[in-house]
Every structure is written in C-alpha cells, then in structure tokens.
Amino acid sequence: MLPLPRVRTKHTELALEEIAAALPGTGEIMASVSSCYAMCWHAADGSNWDLAAYYLRRTRSLLRGLAVTRPKYADQVRAYDQGVLERLYQAILARDREAFERLYQEATDEANAYHVETDHPYIRWTRPADPPERGLDLSAG
C-alpha cells in the first residue's frame, strides 16, 4: 500500500484526510448557501440589483465549492448552476423583476427536487419572508 500524500505547510505537514476533516461539512455549506440565496431575494426585492448579483454569485461559488469537496453532488450542482442559476443571474443583470421572480421560484423548486433526489426531502427552501440579520441596506439607496 502506498503512503498517503501529505501537504507541507510553513509550520507542519498534514495528511489529505486531516485537511478534508477541517473543511466545512455539507450542512454548514448549505446553511451559507441558504443565507446568501435569501439575501439575493431581499436585495432584488429592494431593487438593489448589484447586491442581489453579489449574493447570487456567492451562492454559486459556495455550490461550486461543494461540488469539489462532495463530488457525488458535482453533476447536479453543475446542471443547477449552468441552468436555472445562470438564467437567474442574467435576469438580475438585466434588472428584470418579472423574470427574476419567476426564475427565483424555478430555482427554489429545482433545489427542492434535488433534495428529494438526494434523500433529503425534509430540506425545503421557500421564498424568505424576512432577510437574514446582516445589517445591510437592501434597498436601491
């Protein structure tokens, strides 16, 4: 059996398993995804399209990272990102409220379908009634 690869840092050497154990779990990543996705909604609802775009980019970045650390979800994440999330992003860039609202709901429904497919039917996103506590001005200003 070959020795496991190790990564040398400035102060120590770590096994790949040690690095993997230090990464956030799927639950923590998805909690961040949920928060960013909710902030995207509320920013767009307040016509702060630039902030909505920022939070959708954060959502997508977190999901892409999840696809790397949890490769069993990679195909689903890629399809979701390149499909409905890209269309949602384009609606935000166009500042198209009607398309945004329709695509946000489509993305929410699609995410819920993925949760069912991955044996997590108890995880159901909804359109958030209130923004997460962030202390940010979500209006167009």
C-alpha positions as CSV (number, residue, x, y, z in Angstrom):
1,M,0.0,0.0,0.0
2,L,1.3,3.4,-1.0
3,P,1.8,6.0,1.7
4,L,-0.9,8.7,1.8
5,P,0.1,12.1,0.3
6,R,0.9,14.8,2.8
7,V,0.9,18.6,2.3
8,R,3.7,20.6,3.8
9,T,2.8,24.0,5.3
10,K,5.0,26.6,6.9
11,H,4.6,25.0,10.4
12,T,3.6,21.4,9.8
13,E,2.8,18.6,7.5
14,L,-0.8,17.4,7.0
15,A,-2.3,14.3,5.5
16,L,-5.1,14.8,3.0
17,E,-7.5,13.3,5.4
18,E,-6.6,15.9,8.0
19,I,-7.2,18.7,5.5
20,A,-10.5,17.1,4.5
21,A,-11.6,16.9,8.1
22,A,-11.0,20.6,8.6
23,L,-13.3,21.6,5.7
24,P,-16.9,22.6,6.5
25,G,-19.4,19.9,6.1
26,T,-22.3,19.9,3.6
27,G,-24.7,21.2,6.2
28,E,-22.6,24.2,7.0
29,I,-22.1,25.0,3.3
30,M,-25.8,24.6,2.6
31,A,-26.6,26.9,5.6
32,S,-24.4,29.6,3.9
33,V,-26.0,28.9,0.6
34,S,-29.5,29.3,2.1
35,S,-28.5,32.6,3.7
36,C,-26.9,34.0,0.5
37,Y,-29.8,32.9,-1.6
38,A,-32.3,34.6,0.8
39,M,-30.2,37.8,0.7
40,C,-30.3,37.7,-3.1
41,W,-34.1,37.7,-2.9
42,H,-34.4,40.5,-0.5
43,A,-31.8,42.7,-2.3
44,A,-33.7,42.3,-5.6
45,D,-37.0,42.9,-3.8
46,G,-35.5,46.2,-2.6
47,S,-34.2,46.9,-6.1
48,N,-30.6,46.7,-5.0
49,W,-29.7,44.7,-8.1
50,D,-25.9,45.0,-7.6
51,L,-26.2,43.4,-4.1
52,A,-28.6,40.8,-5.5
53,A,-26.0,39.9,-8.1
54,Y,-23.3,39.7,-5.4
55,Y,-25.3,37.3,-3.3
56,L,-26.2,35.1,-6.2
57,R,-22.5,35.0,-7.2
58,R,-21.7,33.9,-3.5
59,T,-24.5,31.3,-3.7
60,R,-23.0,29.9,-6.9
61,S,-19.4,30.0,-5.6
62,L,-20.4,28.1,-2.4
63,L,-22.2,25.4,-4.5
64,R,-19.2,25.1,-6.8
65,G,-17.0,24.5,-3.8
66,L,-19.4,21.9,-2.5
67,A,-19.1,20.1,-5.9
68,V,-15.4,19.9,-5.3
69,T,-15.5,18.7,-1.7
70,R,-18.5,16.4,-2.2
71,P,-18.1,15.1,-5.8
72,K,-21.2,12.9,-5.5
73,Y,-23.2,16.2,-6.0
74,A,-21.0,17.6,-8.8
75,D,-23.2,16.7,-11.7
76,Q,-26.4,18.1,-10.0
77,V,-24.6,21.2,-8.9
78,R,-23.2,21.8,-12.4
79,A,-26.6,21.4,-14.0
80,Y,-28.3,23.7,-11.5
81,D,-25.5,26.3,-11.8
82,Q,-25.3,26.3,-15.6
83,G,-29.1,26.1,-15.9
84,V,-31.5,28.0,-13.8
85,L,-28.9,29.9,-11.7
86,E,-27.3,31.3,-14.8
87,R,-30.7,32.4,-16.2
88,L,-31.5,33.9,-12.8
89,Y,-28.2,35.8,-12.8
90,Q,-28.9,37.2,-16.3
91,A,-32.3,38.4,-15.1
92,I,-30.6,40.2,-12.2
93,L,-28.1,41.8,-14.6
94,A,-31.0,42.9,-16.8
95,R,-32.8,44.2,-13.7
96,D,-35.9,42.3,-14.9
97,R,-38.1,41.9,-11.9
98,E,-40.7,39.7,-13.6
99,A,-38.0,37.2,-14.9
100,F,-36.2,37.4,-11.6
101,E,-39.3,36.4,-9.6
102,R,-40.2,33.6,-12.0
103,L,-36.6,32.2,-12.1
104,Y,-36.1,32.5,-8.4
105,Q,-39.2,30.3,-7.8
106,E,-38.0,27.9,-10.5
107,A,-34.6,27.7,-8.9
108,T,-36.2,27.1,-5.5
109,D,-38.4,24.4,-6.9
110,E,-35.5,22.7,-8.7
111,A,-33.4,22.8,-5.5
112,N,-36.2,21.2,-3.6
113,A,-36.4,18.4,-6.3
114,Y,-32.7,17.8,-5.9
115,H,-33.1,17.5,-2.1
116,V,-35.7,14.8,-2.7
117,E,-33.4,13.0,-5.2
118,T,-30.6,13.0,-2.7
119,D,-32.7,11.6,0.1
120,H,-33.1,14.9,1.9
121,P,-36.8,15.5,1.3
122,Y,-37.1,17.2,4.7
123,I,-35.0,20.1,3.3
124,R,-37.4,22.5,1.6
125,W,-36.5,26.0,0.6
126,T,-39.2,28.7,0.4
127,R,-39.1,32.3,-0.6
128,P,-37.9,34.0,2.6
129,A,-40.4,36.3,4.4
130,D,-37.6,38.2,6.2
131,P,-34.0,38.8,5.3
132,P,-31.3,37.2,7.4
133,E,-29.8,39.5,10.0
134,R,-26.9,41.2,8.3
135,G,-27.2,44.9,9.0
136,L,-27.1,45.7,5.3
137,D,-29.2,48.2,3.4
138,L,-31.1,46.1,0.9
139,S,-32.8,49.0,-0.8
140,A,-31.7,50.6,-4.1
141,G,-30.4,53.6,-2.0
